[in-house]
Structures are given as C-alpha cells and as structure tokens.
Amino acid sequence: MEPVLANLTAQLRLQRARRGLSIEDLAAASGVSRSMISDIERGAKVPSVLVLARLATALDVTVSRLLGEDQPEPVILLRASGQPTLTDPSGWERRILSPNLPGVEFELIRTAVPAGVVIGAFAAHAPGSREYVAVESGRLLVTLDGVEHLLAAGDALYYAGDRTHAFANPGAKRCVYYTAMHVAGRHDLPEARG
C-alpha cells in the first residue's frame, strides 16, 4: 500500500471516530456512498480528488489532514518529492504545499489543469472558512454559487469558503493556480479513546 493511501485509511478512520460518526453518518454528510467510504478505509479503493474533498469537508478538515499526520516542529521543510500529489483521471493535478500543523486546518495547494478540463464543484465548507486563489498561468473559471469569475494570469480572488465553488480551465493552454484555504470548524476535538 502506498504511504499516502496508508495515511488516508488511518486518518479517515481517526477523524470519523473523533467526531463520533458512523460510516453511515459520514456518507450522509458527505454525499459519498457508504460502500465507497468502507472501501477507502480498508485500502481497497483510491478515491478521486473530488471524493476526498467531499469527505474532508464533511469532517471539517483539509485534504492534507486526511493524507498525513501532524508535524509539530517549528520549522518544516517540504521537499517536492515529499509533497502529497493527487492526479485526477481527467489529467489535473493537485499538489499540497503545506504541512499539517496541530489544531490548524490550513492548506496551500498548487493545481495544474490541462486546457479545456473541468475540475468540477467542491462542497461548501463550514461557516467562517476562507479561500484565496491566485492564477500563475493560463485562465481559470471559478464559479461561486452559480456566479462565474474568469481569472487570467496574475489575477487573484478571495471568497468565503462556505459556498459551493467550482473550477475549470476554459482556455487553450494549461492553467496553474494556487489556493490558500482555511477551514473553520471544531478542531479541538479530543483524541478518540480505545
């Protein structure tokens, strides 16, 4: 089993247990089927990036929290080779550039999207969540609760993360953009017992 997948299976079970959620509860909250969640927790299936994002959102954590353990050190160097990278079957790639800090649900992400690819919609995060997007190259269409915002290289966008947000590359060239995200919620939950 790949280290990222091994971390995912353990972290998904841990985060679900910390919140006292059954698989059925998480399925209802995330819109991900019970069987898919069970398969992920057993390491039998690798979820798509969107499925992973739905699970993280339902648990009020970042995707990176589901992929790794806390790193409490005061200085953390993340070499490119050690950064979790998720690639969707449609060709877009999400690279997580931030470490997991204890009690902090913040994520810095680099996303590369081939020309003409629609990433899809992400569920709204908890109230108080924030997202910042900055486009390095290409064009990015960001749709927030049905309202479209077309960004070009150098453009940036802030939005409250408690709304549905969708991304697509409508251009003829590859798009690279960065997202800085803070997920609000209850992060001071005690560790699961037993």
C-alpha positions in Angstrom: 0.0 0.0 0.0 1.3 3.5 -0.9 2.3 5.6 2.1 -0.2 8.3 1.2 -3.0 5.7 0.9 -2.0 4.1 4.2 -2.1 7.5 5.9 -5.5 8.2 4.3 -7.1 4.9 5.6 -5.9 5.6 9.1 -6.7 9.3 9.2 -10.2 8.8 7.7 -11.0 6.3 10.5 -9.4 8.6 13.2 -11.2 11.7 12.1 -14.5 9.9 11.8 -14.0 8.4 15.3 -13.0 11.7 16.8 -16.4 13.1 15.7 -18.3 10.0 16.8 -19.6 9.4 13.3 -20.5 6.1 11.9 -19.8 5.3 8.2 -23.5 5.9 7.5 -23.3 9.4 9.2 -20.2 10.3 7.2 -21.9 9.1 4.0 -25.0 11.2 4.7 -22.9 14.3 5.5 -20.5 13.9 2.5 -22.7 12.5 -0.2 -20.1 9.7 -0.7 -21.6 6.2 -0.6 -21.2 4.0 2.5 -19.6 1.3 0.4 -17.0 3.8 -1.0 -16.1 5.0 2.5 -15.7 1.5 3.7 -13.6 0.6 0.7 -11.4 3.7 1.3 -11.0 2.9 5.0 -9.9 -0.7 4.1 -7.5 0.5 1.5 -9.5 -1.3 -1.2 -10.2 1.8 -3.3 -8.4 5.0 -4.0 -10.8 8.0 -4.0 -10.9 10.6 -6.7 -9.7 14.1 -5.6 -13.3 15.3 -5.5 -14.4 12.4 -3.3 -11.5 13.0 -1.0 -12.5 16.7 -0.8 -16.1 15.8 0.0 -15.0 13.6 2.9 -12.6 16.3 4.2 -15.4 19.0 4.0 -17.9 16.7 5.9 -15.2 16.2 8.6 -14.3 20.0 8.7 -10.7 19.2 7.9 -8.4 19.8 5.0 -7.5 17.1 2.4 -3.9 17.3 3.7 -5.1 16.3 7.2 -6.6 13.1 5.7 -3.3 12.4 3.9 -0.8 12.8 6.7 0.0 13.2 10.3 0.6 16.3 12.4 4.0 17.9 12.1 4.5 19.9 15.3 8.1 21.1 14.5 8.7 24.9 14.5 10.4 24.7 11.1 9.2 22.2 8.4 10.9 21.7 5.1 8.7 20.0 2.5 10.8 18.8 -0.4 9.0 18.5 -3.7 9.4 14.7 -3.6 7.6 14.6 -0.2 4.6 16.8 -1.1 1.4 14.8 -1.4 0.3 14.9 -5.1 -3.1 13.8 -6.3 -3.9 13.3 -10.0 -7.4 13.1 -11.3 -8.2 10.8 -14.2 -9.0 13.9 -16.4 -5.4 15.0 -16.0 -5.5 17.8 -13.4 -3.0 17.6 -10.6 -3.3 18.9 -7.0 0.0 19.3 -5.0 -0.3 20.1 -1.3 2.4 22.5 -0.3 1.6 23.0 3.4 2.3 20.7 6.4 -0.3 19.5 8.9 0.1 21.7 12.0 -1.6 20.5 15.2 -5.0 22.2 15.5 -4.7 24.2 12.3 -6.8 23.5 9.3 -4.9 25.5 6.6 -3.9 24.3 3.2 -1.7 25.7 0.5 -2.3 24.0 -2.8 -0.8 24.2 -6.3 -3.2 22.9 -9.0 -2.3 22.4 -12.7 -5.2 21.9 -15.1 -4.8 20.9 -18.8 -6.6 23.0 -21.4 -10.3 22.6 -21.5 -10.6 20.5 -18.4 -13.5 21.0 -15.9 -12.4 20.1 -12.4 -15.9 20.2 -11.0 -17.6 21.5 -7.9 -16.5 21.4 -4.3 -19.0 21.4 -1.4 -19.3 24.4 0.8 -17.0 24.3 3.9 -18.1 25.3 7.4 -19.1 28.9 8.0 -16.1 31.1 8.7 -13.9 29.2 6.2 -11.9 31.3 3.7 -10.2 30.6 0.3 -7.8 32.7 -1.7 -7.0 31.8 -5.4 -4.1 33.2 -7.4 -3.5 32.3 -11.1 0.1 31.8 -12.1 -0.5 31.0 -15.8 -3.4 30.4 -18.2 -7.0 31.1 -17.4 -9.3 29.8 -14.7 -13.1 29.9 -14.4 -14.2 30.0 -10.8 -17.9 29.6 -10.2 -19.2 30.5 -6.7 -22.8 29.6 -6.0 -23.6 29.9 -9.7 -21.7 33.2 -10.4 -18.8 32.9 -12.7 -15.4 34.7 -12.3 -12.9 34.4 -15.1 -9.3 34.9 -13.9 -6.2 35.4 -16.1 -2.5 35.1 -15.2 -1.7 37.4 -12.2 -5.4 37.7 -11.1 -6.4 36.7 -7.6 -9.8 36.1 -5.9 -10.9 35.8 -2.3 -14.2 34.2 -1.3 -15.9 32.9 1.8 -15.4 29.1 1.7 -18.9 28.4 2.9 -20.3 28.3 -0.6 -20.2 25.8 -3.5 -17.1 26.5 -5.6 -16.2 25.0 -8.9 -13.1 25.3 -11.2 -12.5 24.9 -14.9 -9.8 25.8 -17.4 -11.7 27.3 -20.3 -8.5 28.2 -22.2 -6.4 26.6 -24.8 -3.3 26.5 -22.6 -2.5 24.7 -19.3 -3.6 26.7 -16.2 -1.6 26.7 -13.0 -3.1 28.3 -9.9 -2.6 28.4 -6.1 -5.2 28.1 -3.4 -4.7 29.1 0.2 -7.5 27.7 2.3 -8.5 28.0 6.0 -11.3 25.5 7.0 -13.3 26.7 10.0 -14.8 24.2 12.4 -14.2 22.3 15.6 -10.5 21.3 15.5 -10.0 21.0 19.2 -11.7 17.6 19.5 -10.1 15.2 21.9 -8.3 12.2 20.5 -10.5 9.1 20.1 -10.3 6.7 23.0 -9.6 3.0 22.5 
